[in-house]
Amino acid sequence: MNVADPLSSALIMGIIPDEERGVASGMNSALWRMPNALSSYLGSALIKAGELKTPFFVAGTLYIVSITLFWRWFRIQKS
């Protein structure tokens, strides 16, 4: 559930050499899917315990961190 996924995938595929694109695509997918699976479990446990704000706060914080890291790593790339 990431609106920027098509854009980030296109950017990554544009930067990675042709022979490494399969591995890069697989790693990118795995790095998105594994945390998604864990967060569903942890978020549901927090909500079940009555903690409704924490999952949203954690998700927002992680999005800010990921956007910042993505910008720092890819800002110097030229077309």
Biotite code that builds the C-alpha atoms (Angstrom):
import biotite.structure as struc

atoms = struc.array([
    struc.Atom([0.000, 0.000, 0.000], chain_id="A", res_id=1, res_name="MET", atom_name="CA", element="C"),
    struc.Atom([2.379, 2.635, -1.219], chain_id="A", res_id=2, res_name="ASN", atom_name="CA", element="C"),
    struc.Atom([1.254, 5.221, -3.713], chain_id="A", res_id=3, res_name="VAL", atom_name="CA", element="C"),
    struc.Atom([4.857, 5.962, -4.699], chain_id="A", res_id=4, res_name="ALA", atom_name="CA", element="C"),
    struc.Atom([5.731, 2.332, -5.466], chain_id="A", res_id=5, res_name="ASP", atom_name="CA", element="C"),
    struc.Atom([5.446, 2.617, -9.277], chain_id="A", res_id=6, res_name="PRO", atom_name="CA", element="C"),
    struc.Atom([7.555, 5.776, -9.248], chain_id="A", res_id=7, res_name="LEU", atom_name="CA", element="C"),
    struc.Atom([10.232, 4.374, -6.951], chain_id="A", res_id=8, res_name="SER", atom_name="CA", element="C"),
    struc.Atom([10.349, 1.098, -8.907], chain_id="A", res_id=9, res_name="SER", atom_name="CA", element="C"),
    struc.Atom([10.802, 3.000, -12.171], chain_id="A", res_id=10, res_name="ALA", atom_name="CA", element="C"),
    struc.Atom([13.550, 5.115, -10.618], chain_id="A", res_id=11, res_name="LEU", atom_name="CA", element="C"),
    struc.Atom([15.368, 2.072, -9.253], chain_id="A", res_id=12, res_name="ILE", atom_name="CA", element="C"),
    struc.Atom([15.075, 0.191, -12.556], chain_id="A", res_id=13, res_name="MET", atom_name="CA", element="C"),
    struc.Atom([16.413, 3.252, -14.375], chain_id="A", res_id=14, res_name="GLY", atom_name="CA", element="C"),
    struc.Atom([19.494, 3.402, -12.154], chain_id="A", res_id=15, res_name="ILE", atom_name="CA", element="C"),
    struc.Atom([20.319, -0.319, -11.934], chain_id="A", res_id=16, res_name="ILE", atom_name="CA", element="C"),
    struc.Atom([22.224, -1.949, -14.828], chain_id="A", res_id=17, res_name="PRO", atom_name="CA", element="C"),
    struc.Atom([20.152, -4.325, -16.992], chain_id="A", res_id=18, res_name="ASP", atom_name="CA", element="C"),
    struc.Atom([21.860, -7.480, -15.727], chain_id="A", res_id=19, res_name="GLU", atom_name="CA", element="C"),
    struc.Atom([21.106, -6.629, -12.069], chain_id="A", res_id=20, res_name="GLU", atom_name="CA", element="C"),
    struc.Atom([17.469, -5.518, -12.428], chain_id="A", res_id=21, res_name="ARG", atom_name="CA", element="C"),
    struc.Atom([15.958, -8.898, -11.532], chain_id="A", res_id=22, res_name="GLY", atom_name="CA", element="C"),
    struc.Atom([17.867, -9.084, -8.254], chain_id="A", res_id=23, res_name="VAL", atom_name="CA", element="C"),
    struc.Atom([17.122, -5.431, -7.472], chain_id="A", res_id=24, res_name="ALA", atom_name="CA", element="C"),
    struc.Atom([13.414, -5.918, -8.153], chain_id="A", res_id=25, res_name="SER", atom_name="CA", element="C"),
    struc.Atom([13.307, -9.023, -5.959], chain_id="A", res_id=26, res_name="GLY", atom_name="CA", element="C"),
    struc.Atom([15.138, -7.305, -3.112], chain_id="A", res_id=27, res_name="MET", atom_name="CA", element="C"),
    struc.Atom([12.893, -4.261, -3.369], chain_id="A", res_id=28, res_name="ASN", atom_name="CA", element="C"),
    struc.Atom([9.777, -6.442, -3.220], chain_id="A", res_id=29, res_name="SER", atom_name="CA", element="C"),
    struc.Atom([11.081, -8.533, -0.322], chain_id="A", res_id=30, res_name="ALA", atom_name="CA", element="C"),
    struc.Atom([12.080, -5.467, 1.664], chain_id="A", res_id=31, res_name="LEU", atom_name="CA", element="C"),
    struc.Atom([8.534, -4.108, 1.294], chain_id="A", res_id=32, res_name="TRP", atom_name="CA", element="C"),
    struc.Atom([6.630, -7.352, 1.884], chain_id="A", res_id=33, res_name="ARG", atom_name="CA", element="C"),
    struc.Atom([8.405, -8.641, 5.004], chain_id="A", res_id=34, res_name="MET", atom_name="CA", element="C"),
    struc.Atom([7.788, -5.515, 7.106], chain_id="A", res_id=35, res_name="PRO", atom_name="CA", element="C"),
    struc.Atom([4.184, -5.423, 5.843], chain_id="A", res_id=36, res_name="ASN", atom_name="CA", element="C"),
    struc.Atom([3.609, -8.913, 7.206], chain_id="A", res_id=37, res_name="ALA", atom_name="CA", element="C"),
    struc.Atom([5.170, -8.048, 10.565], chain_id="A", res_id=38, res_name="LEU", atom_name="CA", element="C"),
    struc.Atom([3.373, -4.735, 10.892], chain_id="A", res_id=39, res_name="SER", atom_name="CA", element="C"),
    struc.Atom([-0.026, -6.369, 10.383], chain_id="A", res_id=40, res_name="SER", atom_name="CA", element="C"),
    struc.Atom([0.633, -8.674, 13.313], chain_id="A", res_id=41, res_name="TYR", atom_name="CA", element="C"),
    struc.Atom([2.115, -5.996, 15.582], chain_id="A", res_id=42, res_name="LEU", atom_name="CA", element="C"),
    struc.Atom([-0.513, -3.401, 14.682], chain_id="A", res_id=43, res_name="GLY", atom_name="CA", element="C"),
    struc.Atom([-3.375, -5.783, 15.364], chain_id="A", res_id=44, res_name="SER", atom_name="CA", element="C"),
    struc.Atom([-1.842, -6.745, 18.724], chain_id="A", res_id=45, res_name="ALA", atom_name="CA", element="C"),
    struc.Atom([-1.590, -3.071, 19.707], chain_id="A", res_id=46, res_name="LEU", atom_name="CA", element="C"),
    struc.Atom([-5.148, -2.323, 18.613], chain_id="A", res_id=47, res_name="ILE", atom_name="CA", element="C"),
    struc.Atom([-6.442, -5.393, 20.459], chain_id="A", res_id=48, res_name="LYS", atom_name="CA", element="C"),
    struc.Atom([-4.713, -4.087, 23.588], chain_id="A", res_id=49, res_name="ALA", atom_name="CA", element="C"),
    struc.Atom([-6.587, -0.792, 23.173], chain_id="A", res_id=50, res_name="GLY", atom_name="CA", element="C"),
    struc.Atom([-3.633, 1.192, 21.878], chain_id="A", res_id=51, res_name="GLU", atom_name="CA", element="C"),
    struc.Atom([-5.143, 2.963, 18.869], chain_id="A", res_id=52, res_name="LEU", atom_name="CA", element="C"),
    struc.Atom([-2.738, 5.883, 18.329], chain_id="A", res_id=53, res_name="LYS", atom_name="CA", element="C"),
    struc.Atom([0.598, 4.061, 18.372], chain_id="A", res_id=54, res_name="THR", atom_name="CA", element="C"),
    struc.Atom([0.270, 2.132, 15.070], chain_id="A", res_id=55, res_name="PRO", atom_name="CA", element="C"),
    struc.Atom([-0.497, 5.356, 13.196], chain_id="A", res_id=56, res_name="PHE", atom_name="CA", element="C"),
    struc.Atom([2.315, 7.264, 14.915], chain_id="A", res_id=57, res_name="PHE", atom_name="CA", element="C"),
    struc.Atom([4.833, 4.506, 14.143], chain_id="A", res_id=58, res_name="VAL", atom_name="CA", element="C"),
    struc.Atom([3.683, 4.248, 10.509], chain_id="A", res_id=59, res_name="ALA", atom_name="CA", element="C"),
    struc.Atom([3.915, 8.012, 10.021], chain_id="A", res_id=60, res_name="GLY", atom_name="CA", element="C"),
    struc.Atom([7.365, 8.149, 11.586], chain_id="A", res_id=61, res_name="THR", atom_name="CA", element="C"),
    struc.Atom([8.633, 5.294, 9.417], chain_id="A", res_id=62, res_name="LEU", atom_name="CA", element="C"),
    struc.Atom([7.254, 6.957, 6.284], chain_id="A", res_id=63, res_name="TYR", atom_name="CA", element="C"),
    struc.Atom([9.066, 10.194, 7.134], chain_id="A", res_id=64, res_name="ILE", atom_name="CA", element="C"),
    struc.Atom([12.308, 8.284, 7.734], chain_id="A", res_id=65, res_name="VAL", atom_name="CA", element="C"),
    struc.Atom([11.971, 6.323, 4.481], chain_id="A", res_id=66, res_name="SER", atom_name="CA", element="C"),
    struc.Atom([11.175, 9.441, 2.431], chain_id="A", res_id=67, res_name="ILE", atom_name="CA", element="C"),
    struc.Atom([14.189, 11.225, 3.913], chain_id="A", res_id=68, res_name="THR", atom_name="CA", element="C"),
    struc.Atom([16.524, 8.293, 3.240], chain_id="A", res_id=69, res_name="LEU", atom_name="CA", element="C"),
    struc.Atom([15.191, 7.836, -0.287], chain_id="A", res_id=70, res_name="PHE", atom_name="CA", element="C"),
    struc.Atom([15.751, 11.527, -1.024], chain_id="A", res_id=71, res_name="TRP", atom_name="CA", element="C"),
    struc.Atom([19.274, 11.500, 0.427], chain_id="A", res_id=72, res_name="ARG", atom_name="CA", element="C"),
    struc.Atom([20.331, 8.391, -1.488], chain_id="A", res_id=73, res_name="TRP", atom_name="CA", element="C"),
    struc.Atom([18.868, 9.344, -4.861], chain_id="A", res_id=74, res_name="PHE", atom_name="CA", element="C"),
    struc.Atom([18.993, 13.155, -4.958], chain_id="A", res_id=75, res_name="ARG", atom_name="CA", element="C"),
    struc.Atom([22.273, 13.301, -6.875], chain_id="A", res_id=76, res_name="ILE", atom_name="CA", element="C"),
    struc.Atom([21.107, 11.037, -9.714], chain_id="A", res_id=77, res_name="GLN", atom_name="CA", element="C"),
    struc.Atom([20.855, 12.787, -13.058], chain_id="A", res_id=78, res_name="LYS", atom_name="CA", element="C"),
    struc.Atom([18.767, 11.651, -15.990], chain_id="A", res_id=79, res_name="SER", atom_name="CA", element="C"),
])
